[in-house]
Amino acid sequence: MQSILNNLQKILPTIKFEDSSTFYWSPQSNSIFMNKTALKTEAGIWALLHESGHAFLKHKEYKTDVGLLHLEVAAWQSAQFLSHKISLRINEEHIQDCLNTYRDWLYSRSTCPTCALNSLQVDQTTYLCLNCYSRWSVSKSRFCRPYRMQDRHKKTTSVKSQTMFS
């Protein structure tokens, strides 16, 4: 474990590696936070490589749910690149399992509570169904359960009118 950390520190010399109860990348502090106990497992090492992928790519923020999924895919691709540099291999099934949690989260958030079709994100916390014109809000947090709170005025006639007359 220490040799893996030493190798990553050589590849990412400007990044700080700090103890934490969870794994995450903080662009604000330019730090990768890691759970040293979990680093005794393959999954823990893979999590460290994944967060190193975010750091390597200098990920800072995302504006949409799909944008977050793109960052996660890119971080895993970068993690695979980094793992090859230090003679490790990340299990592809593990990567897909991790990405599936984001795909499932995105699917839940984007499913219209009225007609159950997938819809369009219009801002960081709002979705609009292009089928029935329902609008709903979701939490900003990517860590919370995907609640969908439907707006009181379920349908947005102005969007329908704009589409028909534009």
C-alpha positions in Angstrom: 0.0 0.0 0.0 2.7 2.5 0.9 4.6 1.8 -2.4 1.3 2.5 -4.3 1.0 5.8 -2.4 4.6 6.7 -3.0 4.2 6.0 -6.8 1.1 8.1 -7.0 2.9 11.0 -5.1 5.6 10.8 -7.8 3.1 11.0 -10.6 1.0 13.7 -8.8 3.7 15.8 -6.9 1.5 18.8 -6.3 -1.4 16.8 -4.8 -1.7 16.2 -1.0 -2.8 12.8 0.2 -4.7 13.1 3.5 -6.4 10.7 5.9 -10.2 10.6 6.0 -13.1 8.2 6.6 -14.0 8.2 2.9 -12.3 8.7 -0.5 -12.8 11.9 -2.4 -11.0 14.5 -4.4 -11.0 18.2 -3.2 -10.0 20.7 -5.9 -10.3 23.5 -3.3 -7.5 22.0 -1.1 -5.8 20.2 -4.0 -6.0 17.0 -1.9 -7.1 13.5 -2.2 -8.7 12.2 0.9 -8.4 8.5 1.6 -9.4 5.9 4.1 -6.1 4.1 5.0 -8.0 1.1 6.5 -9.8 0.6 3.2 -6.4 0.7 1.3 -5.7 -2.8 2.6 -8.3 -4.0 0.1 -8.3 -4.0 -3.7 -11.4 -1.9 -3.8 -9.7 0.6 -1.5 -6.7 0.9 -3.8 -9.0 1.2 -6.8 -10.9 4.0 -5.0 -7.6 5.8 -4.4 -6.7 5.4 -8.1 -10.1 6.7 -9.1 -9.8 9.9 -6.9 -6.2 10.2 -8.3 -7.9 10.2 -11.8 -10.0 13.2 -10.8 -6.9 15.0 -9.5 -4.8 14.0 -12.6 -7.6 15.5 -14.8 -8.0 18.5 -12.5 -11.7 18.1 -12.2 -13.3 21.0 -10.4 -17.1 21.1 -10.9 -20.0 20.0 -12.9 -23.2 21.8 -13.9 -25.5 18.9 -14.9 -26.1 15.4 -13.8 -24.9 14.1 -17.2 -21.8 16.3 -16.7 -21.1 14.5 -13.4 -21.4 11.1 -15.2 -18.9 12.3 -17.8 -16.4 13.3 -15.1 -16.8 9.9 -13.4 -16.2 8.0 -16.6 -13.1 10.2 -17.4 -11.8 9.6 -13.8 -12.1 5.9 -14.2 -10.3 6.0 -17.6 -7.6 8.1 -16.0 -7.4 5.7 -13.0 -6.8 2.8 -15.5 -4.0 4.9 -17.1 -2.4 5.5 -13.7 -2.8 1.9 -12.6 -0.8 0.8 -15.7 2.0 3.3 -14.8 2.4 1.6 -11.4 1.9 -2.0 -12.7 -1.6 -2.6 -11.3 -4.9 -3.6 -12.9 -8.4 -2.4 -12.0 -11.2 -4.9 -12.4 -13.4 -3.7 -15.2 -16.5 -5.1 -13.6 -15.8 -3.0 -10.5 -15.5 0.1 -12.7 -18.8 -0.7 -14.3 -20.5 -1.4 -11.0 -19.3 2.0 -9.7 -20.5 3.8 -12.9 -23.8 2.0 -12.7 -24.5 3.7 -9.3 -24.3 7.0 -11.1 -26.3 5.8 -14.1 -29.1 4.5 -11.8 -29.0 7.8 -9.9 -29.2 9.8 -13.1 -32.1 7.6 -14.4 -34.0 8.1 -11.2 -33.6 11.8 -11.1 -34.5 12.3 -14.8 -37.6 10.1 -14.8 -40.8 12.2 -14.9 -43.0 11.6 -11.9 -46.1 12.2 -14.0 -45.6 10.1 -17.2 -42.4 8.1 -16.3 -40.4 9.1 -19.4 -36.9 10.3 -19.1 -36.6 14.1 -19.4 -34.3 17.1 -19.8 -32.4 18.8 -17.1 -32.9 22.6 -17.4 -30.7 23.7 -14.5 -28.8 22.2 -11.6 -31.9 21.3 -9.7 -34.8 21.3 -12.2 -36.0 18.8 -14.8 -38.6 19.3 -17.5 -40.5 16.5 -19.3 -40.8 17.1 -23.0 -43.7 14.7 -23.2 -46.2 16.0 -20.6 -44.4 19.3 -19.7 -44.2 18.5 -16.0 -41.4 20.2 -14.0 -39.8 18.9 -10.9 -36.9 19.7 -8.6 -34.1 17.5 -7.3 -31.5 18.0 -4.6 -28.1 19.6 -5.5 -26.4 16.8 -3.6 -25.2 13.8 -5.5 -25.0 11.9 -2.2 -28.7 11.9 -1.3 -31.5 9.7 -2.4 -32.9 11.0 -5.7 -36.1 12.6 -4.5 -38.2 14.3 -7.1 -40.4 17.1 -5.8 -43.0 18.1 -8.5 -43.6 21.8 -8.9 -47.0 23.0 -7.9 -47.8 24.2 -11.4 -47.3 20.8 -13.0 -47.3 21.8 -16.6 -45.4 24.6 -18.2 -47.6 25.9 -21.1 -45.0 28.5 -22.0 -42.5 25.8 -23.1 -45.2 24.1 -25.1 -46.2 27.4 -26.7 -42.6 28.3 -27.5 -42.0 24.9 -29.1 -45.1 25.1 -31.2 -44.6 28.7 -32.4 -40.9 29.0 -32.7 
